[in-house]
Amino acid sequence: MRDAILAHLAYSFGKSPEAAQIEDWRMALSYAVRDRMVESWFSATRRCYEQKAKRVYYLSMEFLIGRLLEDGIVNLRLQDQAHAALAELGLDYHAVLADEPDAALGNGGLGRLAACFLESLSTLACPAIGYGIRYEHGLFRQSFRDGRQVESPETWLLQRHAWEFQRPEARYRIGFGGEVKTAGGNTTWTPSEHIDAEAFDTPIAGWKGRWTNTLRLWSAKAPDPFDLESFNRGDFARAAAPEALARTISRVLYPDDTTEQGKELRLKQEFFFTAAALRDILRRFDSEYDDLSLLPAKVAIQLNDTHPAVAGPELVRILHDERGLPFEEAMTIARGCLNYTNHTLLPEALETWHEGVFGKLLPRHLQIVDRIDDAHGRANPSRTLSMRANHQVRMGELSFVMANRVNGVSALHTGLMKDTVFAELHRLHPERIVNQTNGVTPRRWLLSCNPRLSRLVTDTIGDGWVGDLEKLRELEPHVDDAGWRERYAEAKRANKAALARWMADTQGLKVDPQAMFDVQIKRMHEYKRQHLNILEAIALWQEISETPDAGWTPRVKIFAGKAAPGYFFAKDIIRLINDVAKVLNADARTRDLLQVVFLPNYNVTLAERLIPAADLSEQISTAGKEASGTGNMKFALNGAPTIGTLDGANVEIREQVGAENFFLFGMDAPGVMARREVPDHARKAIDADPRLSRALAAVADGTFSPDEPGRYANVVANLSDHDYFLVASDFTDYWRAQREVDTAFADRDRWTRMAALNTARSGWFSSDRTIRGYMADIWGAESLQLD
């Protein structure tokens, strides 16, 4: 390993050890690790062709892969060699790893799930390729100015990226706009604009490095990147314009779509990567087979949410317009390949596109959507819903109709899909919806991110749990051993102390690691109810202020998460949390008992730091709104009991870990629907709870914004009137559950037992289990593992 690092330092980067900077060392180590992946990458590809295996293609707008160096080292089991090699070279292993930037290719749970799935697909030796976009800047880098979220570019690619291989030969021309002509029974689409999609491949190694799959990301390029005539006329900006316009497609994840230009760019991004992926899939298929009817037997395409929904009409267009198949046969073949994962029941997240925008950019596809819709209507005369309504193209319905299987991501969510957003389609196609509860990879989310706890687990039951997480059940008999519980508690204490030091060094925040670390980290959204959490903090501060000697349990409330640039209400919640933190943390009477912290720029690396140190996991979304969650699984696996509603995978977590090790509060999904029918439900809840009334009054009167007393009038009005997400109605029971948390945490041995049982009983939430379910129930794919 040492020799490989030095060789790459010299011959790949032209540096001597004396001149090398930490980035050079990190790149040299990364290349040395990457070299060891390539052989299994090649052998996996050869085996796919030799076995004529069915391949899985996972299409996702997001792959929140985070840092890859430690992933590679852990999965190839090179920790000892890498540690020793860097030590011999006089380098700090952790400092070198920390130099790697987070790949800014995703936002939240959907993107992190996709990353976990890729790793599990490789661990299980399932032939697979992930397809997405190689964003130059990803989402955005978050900072705070006067408590407000400030967005700036996430410049992760300014540093060299060690893991990708550019594939200039894999380049496809993608069209937009133009006109559609029909002559002699043949329809031809002639786009007016073209963008080239160029591939960059990242190897994704599974556990023990026995199998490596590919993440292929597309970068947008101009077919003619430079206008020499304009340059020679002195019009330098015009000369560079083609390349600049092309690069907008792969520059930023989720551009602000509150403008027409933003909407067009978002749709362009979705079609760009989906169309390039389909071209690539068909090229690979054509290299092995010459009978298109075999496509469903050899190709399984998974649409991760509705972002790649245009895959349906695009695949039909290729098969019908370009390959000459009859339209009905093209539809049947396409549906045999495509599958759709639904991630949300929120109507605004089930994408729709105005037919004007859709028809302008994809005129032929709009015609095909209508033909698909018409064919579905004729086959199902009792249908009442259409893919076109109120001049909108409905991508959820399109995805469902064009899918062989549609899956939810938790048992509750799948059931609600059948009863709500897809009720009619489920009635027409009762066999189509299946459930695959989400999971997380144990390699990153326990073995790698929590070495103290993973060492204890391995010392206790061996290392078989890393490849079979359900072996964690073997820990249960040890939970009754007081000595073992003390070792478990010591691992948590050490993780908390490390987090406290990091917050002091990087954020200037001094927190007591003996206090409860109460953590809510996730995308900012009203349904996730960060404002319920901060209202409870305000009410608690008010109570502590009045009775400081009442035996309160010291607590640090930690928040992290980003709000979409155009989501102003979520931005108000961020600012409110920061304003509350400023007041509470300066209060000498209460700050030893209650502090509030909002950490900026939440990403995978920050999650890896926070989750092992968390005492309490906040999973408090309005019941019926969180499809599944994966953060809840990571917290439970790392020994943080949950305070939560019966929502998403919380239901299954509670079943697995035991109701006595879960702090339940709030209405269930039917209760939520019934409560919304109660006139003035928010005002009634506020009037019935003096704590809530007083907390809201403090927000309204400028206690936390004395320079601008009316700053949060919109938040207060929302919670006092409409309150669609029932913050007010669930507050009283949330307060009760939090006081139960206080009592339990004060009994440290009881709390350690609860935490340890969460770890021991979370093995079912492995993404390996989830992927096995997809392979059997959705894809019909098999493992090609030799041993």
Residue, then its C-alpha position, 0 to 999 in steps of 0.5 A: m500500500r505504501d509503495a502504491i501511494l508513493a508510485h501514484l504520488a510520483y507518476s500520476f501527480g508528478k509530486s515528490p513526498e517533500a513537495a506533496q500537499i494533503e490533497d496530493w496524498r489523499m489523491a494518491l491513496s484514493y488511486a491506490v485504493r481504486d486500483r484494487m477495485v478495478e479488477s473486481w469491476f472488470s471481472a463483474t462486467r465479464r461475468c455479466y456478459e458470460q452469464k447473459a444476466k439480467r441487468v438492473y438500471y437504477l435511474s435517479m436524479e440524486f445519488l448522495i454518495g458522500r465521501l468515497l475514500e473511506d467507503g472503499i477502504v472499509n469495503l475492501r478491508l484495507q483499513d490496517q494497510a492504509h493506516a500503517a502506510l500513512a503512518e510510515l509516511g508520517l501522515d494522519y490517516h483521519a486528516v487525509l480522509a477528511d480532505e475529501p469533499d462530499a460529492a454534492l449529488g443529492n439533497g436528502g433521503l431519496g439520494r442517500l437511499a440510492a447510494c445505499f442501494l448501489e452499495s448493497l447491489s454490489t454487496l449482493a453481486c446483482p448486475a446493476i448500473g446507476y444513472g444520474i447527473r454529474y452536477e458541477h455544484g449539486l444542491f448548494r452550500q448553506s451558511f447563515r447570515d443573521g440567522r437566515q439561510v444563505e445559499s452559495p455554490e457547492t464547489w466539490l469539483l474544484q478539488r480533483h475527484a479521484w473516483e471517476f473515469q471519463r468515458p468520451e466514447a459513451r456520448y449521446r446526442i439528446g434533443f429538445g423542442g423542434e417539430v413532429k412530422t408524420a409521413g407514410g405512416n411514420t412519425t419523425w421528431t426533429p429537435s431544434e436544440h441538441i445537447d450531448a451527454e458524456a459519461f463519467d463512471t464511478p466504481i461502487a464496490g460491495w462488501k469484501g470487494r468481491w463485486t463492483n458495479t457502476l455509477r454512470l453520471w452524465s455531464a452536459k456538453a455542447p455539440d459545437p462548444f466554440d463559435l470561432e467566427s464570433f470569437n474572431r469578430g471579437d464577440f467573445a461571450r457569444a463564442a463561448a455561449p454554446e458551452a455555457l448554455a449546455r453546462t447549465i443542464s448539469r450545473v445545479l441540482y434542483p434549480d429554483d423552479t419558481t420561474e418559467q426558465g427554472k421549470e424548463l431547466r428542471l424538465k430538461q435535466e430530467f429528460f437529459f439523463t433519462a434519455a441518455a440512460l435509455r440510449d446506453i441501456l439499448r446500446r448494451f442490449d444490442s451488443e448481446y441480442d437482436d430480438l427486442s422482445l427479449l428486453p423485459a427478460k434482460v433489462a429491469i429499469q427502476l425509476n426512483d420517484t417521478h423525476p425519470a418518469v419520461a422514460g416511459p414515453e421515451l422508450v416507447r418513442i425509440l421502440h416505435d418511431e426509431r425501431g419500427l415496432p407497433f405502438e402497442e407492442a412498444m408499450t408492452i415491452a416498455r412496461g415490462c422493463l420499467n418499475y416505479t418507486n413512489h416516495t411521497l404522498l404529498p400532491e405537490a411532490l407528485e410532479t406535474w408539468h404544464e402541457g405548454v412547457f412539456g409540449k415545447l421541449l418534448p413535442r413528440h413525447l406529449q403526443i405519446v403520453d396522449r396515446i398511452d393515456d388513450a390506450h389505457g382508457r380503452a383497456n379500462p373503460s371504468r377509468t375516471l382519471s387521466m394523465r392530462a388534467n387542467h392542462q397538466v401532464r401528471m407524471g405520477e399517473l404516467s409512471f404508474v401506468m407505464a410500470n410493471r411494478v410500483n412500490g412504496v417504501s414502508a408498509l404504512h406508505t404502501g397501504l396509503m398509496k393504495d387508498t389515496v393517491f393511486a386508489e383508482l389505479h390500484r383498483l384497476h391494477p390490484e397486482r401492481i403495487v408492492n412494498q419494499t421497506n427502505g434500508v441503510t447499508p450497515r457498512r457506512w452507517l455502523l461499521s464506518c461511521n461508528p467505529r467505537l460501537s462497531r468494535l464492541v459489536t464485533d468483539t461480542i458476536g464476531d464480524g458476520w453482522v457486517g454482511d448479515l445485519e440481522k445477526l445483531r439479534e445475537l447481542e440481545p443476551h448481552v444487554d442483560d450484562a451490566g459490564w457489557r452495558e457499561r462498555y456500550a454506554e462508554a462508546k456513546r459517551a466517547n462519540k458525544a465528547a468527540l462531537a462536542r469537541w468538533m462543535a467547539d473547534t468549528q462552530g465556537l459552540k460549547v455544549d456539555p456532552q453529559a447532557m442529552f443530545d436531542v437531534q433532528i437532522k433532515r430536509m426542512h419541510e413543514y410536514k417534517r415539523q421542525h417548528l413543532n420541535i422548536l415550539e417545544a423548546i420555547a415552552l420548555w425554556q419558559e417552564i425552566s425559567e419559572t422553576p429552574d430547580a424542578g429537576w430538569t434533564p439537561r438537553v441540547k437540541i441539535f438541528a441541521g437541514k437545508a430548505a429549498p431556495g424557493y421554500f420561504f416558509a421553511k426558510d422562516i423556520i430555519r431563521l426562527i430556530n436560529d433566533v431562538a438559539k441566540v436567546l436561549n443560549a445567552d440565558a444564564r439562568t437556563r443554558d446549563l439545562l437547555q441549548v439549541v444548535f443549528l449546524p450549517n450545511y448538512n451533508v453525509t459527512l455531518a450525518e456520520r458525525l452526528i448520528p453516532a453521538a445522538d441520544l434521541s432521534e426526532q422523527i416527528s412528521t405528521a402521520g401519513k406524510e413521511a413515506s419511510g425515512t432512512g435517518n430514523m433507521k440510522f439513529a436506531l441502529n446507532g443506539a438513539p431511541t426514537i421519539g416519533t409518530l406512527d408515520g412511515a417506517n417509524v411503525e416498523i421500527r417500533e415493531q422491531v425494537g419494542a414499544e417500550n423502547f420507542f417514545l410514541f406520540g401524536m395522531d395516527a394517519p386516520g386521526v390526522m384526516a379526521r382532525r383536519e375536518v374539525p372546524d378551527h382545530a388549530r385554535k382549539a388546540i392552542d386554547a386548550d394548552p397554555r404552554l403552546s399558547r404562551a410559546l406562540a405568543a413569545v414568537a408573535d411578540g418579538t421575544f426572539s426577534p426584538d429588532e423586528p417583532g413581526r418577523y414571524a407573523n406568517v408562521v404564527a398565522n399559519l399555526s393558528d389558522h390553517d395548520y395543515f400539518l397539525v403542529a398545534s393539535d399534536f403539541t400537547d402529546y409531544w410535550r408529554a412524550q418529551r417529559e417521558v424522555d426526560t425521566a427515562f434519560a435520567d435513569r442512565d442504566r435504563w436508557t443504555r438498555m433502551a439504546a442497546l436494544n435499538t441497536a440489537r433489533s435494527g438488523w432488519f433495516s439493512s438495505d441488503r434486505t431491501i435489495r433482496g426484496y427488489m430482486a425477487d419481487i420486482w426485477g426478477a434479477e439474480s446474484l452472480q456471486l461465485d461463492 
